[in-house]
Amino acid sequence: MKILVTGGLGFIGSHTVVELLQKNYEVVIIDNLSNSSISVLEGITSITQKSPQFYKLDLKDKLELSEFFEEHQDLDGIIHFAASKAVGESVEKPLMYYENNINTLVLVLQEMRRKELSNFIFSSSCTVYGQADELPITEEAPVKKAESPYGNTKQIGEEIIQEYAKVNSEFSGISLRYFNPIGAHKSTQIGELPIGVPQNLIPFITQTAAGERKELSVFGDDYPTQDGTAIRDYIHVVDLAKAHIVALERLIQKKNKKNYEVFNLGTGKGNSVLEVIHAFEKVTQQKLPYKIVDRREGDIIAAYADTTKANNDLGWKAELGIEEALKSAWEWQLKQD
Ligand SMILES: NC(=O)c1ccc[n+]([C@@H]2O[C@H](COP(=O)([O-])OP(=O)(O)OC[C@H]3O[C@@H](n4cnc5c(N)ncnc54)[C@H](O)[C@@H]3O)[C@@H](O)[C@H]2O)c1
C-alpha cells in the first residue's frame, strides 16, 4: 500500500510517516521545507531503518504537482498535513494563508479526481469550535466564527472536502480535528522544530527551561477555571500519528459509515497552564521561571475533547499521558542544544 504524506517532514507528519513505515506502508513525502528541515528525513530513517521517497515540492506549483500525480497514479491514500499554521502570522498575511492552505487543498483534490484516487485524510483543528458552549466538546458542537484566517482555512477546508464528497461517491475523506499535539518521538530523533519564537506552550516551556528564553509568560490567571489559567487537551504526537493510520485503514477497508466523516482527536482530559508547568517541573526536575501577564487576545478559556466517537467509531484511544509527553518534549529539547 502506497501512501502520500504532504507536509511529511513537519511535526505531526514526520511522526505519522514513522508509524506508517513501521506498519510496512510504502510512503512518499511531499514537503517544500517552508517549516521543516531536510534533516528530519535522516531522523525518520534512523528510527525505521527505511527511506521514504521524498519530493521537495511546493503544492502551490500546479504543474509540478500534476507531474507528481502522473508518476504516482497508484496511491492508496493521501494524508494532507501541509499547511501554514501560525495563527498570528495568518492575521498579518491572510492571503498567504488562504493561498497556502486552501489553494493547495483544492489542487490536491483536483489531482485526486483526475486520477480517480480516494482515501483522503485532512488535518483539521479544534479551533473550528472556538469557545464551545459545552465541555467536553463533541463533533456535534457548532462550528463558530473563526478567530483568525488560519482558523478559517480549517473551516473552509472541511467544507470544501464535504461538498466535494457529496457529489463524488467514489471519494472518501476524513477530517481529524486535533486538540493540542505535544511531545516527541521517544527515540529523540524527531520532534517539534519551531522556527522563531514558539507560539505554543510546550516548546516555549522547554526552551525556557533550557535557558534559551528568560521566562514563560502565562496569559491570564483570571479565567473561570480552577486555578484561573486556560485549559487545553494536550495529546501526545505519537498517539495522534497512530490515529492517522487507524483513520486511513478505515477508508482503505471501507469501514467508514459515510464518505465524509469528522473525528475529534484528543485525550478527553483538560489541563490548565499551571498544571502543565507543575507537571513539567515534576517530570524533568527543572525549575521553570514564569510570570503571569494579561490575557492574550483571541485565546479561549477551555477546550477539551469528547472522545466517544473516536473511541467507539474509529476505534482509537490516546494511550500516553501528559507527563510522558512532557518528558519526551524535554528530551528532544536537550538534544537540540
Ligand atoms: N501542531 C498543531 O498544534 C496543530 C493543531 C491542529 C491542526 N494542525 C494542522 O496539522 C497540520 C500539520 O501541523 P504541524 O504541526 O505538523 O505543522 P508543521 O509546520 O510542522 O508541518 C507542516 C509541513 O508542511 C510543509 N508545507 C507547508 N506548506 C507547504 C506547501 N505549500 N507545499 C509543500 N509543503 C508545505 C512545511 O514545510 C511543514 O514541513 C497542519 O495542517 C496544521 O494546520 C496542527
The ligand as a Gaussian input file, in Angstrom:
#p B3LYP/6-31G(d) Opt

LIG

0 1
 N        0.596000      21.485000      15.604000
 C       -0.624000      21.857000      15.996000
 O       -0.795000      22.362000      17.095000
 C       -1.823000      21.635000      15.096000
 C       -3.116000      21.662000      15.643000
 C       -4.199000      21.470000      14.791000
 C       -4.013000      21.272000      13.432000
 N       -2.751000      21.269000      12.923000
 C       -2.569000      21.078000      11.487000
 O       -1.834000      19.892000      11.274000
 C       -1.015000      20.013000      10.119000
 C        0.411000      19.693000      10.474000
 O        0.826000      20.546000      11.532000
 P        2.320000      20.514000      12.087000
 O        2.264000      20.988000      13.480000
 O        2.962000      19.228000      11.771000
 O        2.931000      21.680000      11.191000
 P        4.385000      21.802000      10.541000
 O        4.547000      23.209000      10.109000
 O        5.403000      21.228000      11.444000
 O        4.239000      20.842000       9.262000
 C        3.668000      21.271000       8.053000
 C        4.640000      20.868000       6.933000
 O        4.064000      21.241000       5.687000
 C        5.078000      21.820000       4.871000
 N        4.386000      22.717000       3.934000
 C        3.714000      23.856000       4.203000
 N        3.243000      24.411000       3.070000
 C        3.615000      23.593000       2.051000
 C        3.449000      23.632000       0.637000
 N        2.817000      24.635000       0.036000
 N        3.964000      22.612000      -0.091000
 C        4.630000      21.590000       0.483000
 N        4.845000      21.517000       1.818000
 C        4.330000      22.510000       2.595000
 C        6.009000      22.525000       5.841000
 O        7.303000      22.690000       5.328000
 C        5.991000      21.572000       7.043000
 O        7.019000      20.603000       6.946000
 C       -1.247000      21.427000       9.596000
 O       -2.240000      21.372000       8.602000
 C       -1.755000      22.158000      10.811000
 O       -2.545000      23.262000      10.466000
 C       -1.656000      21.427000      13.722000

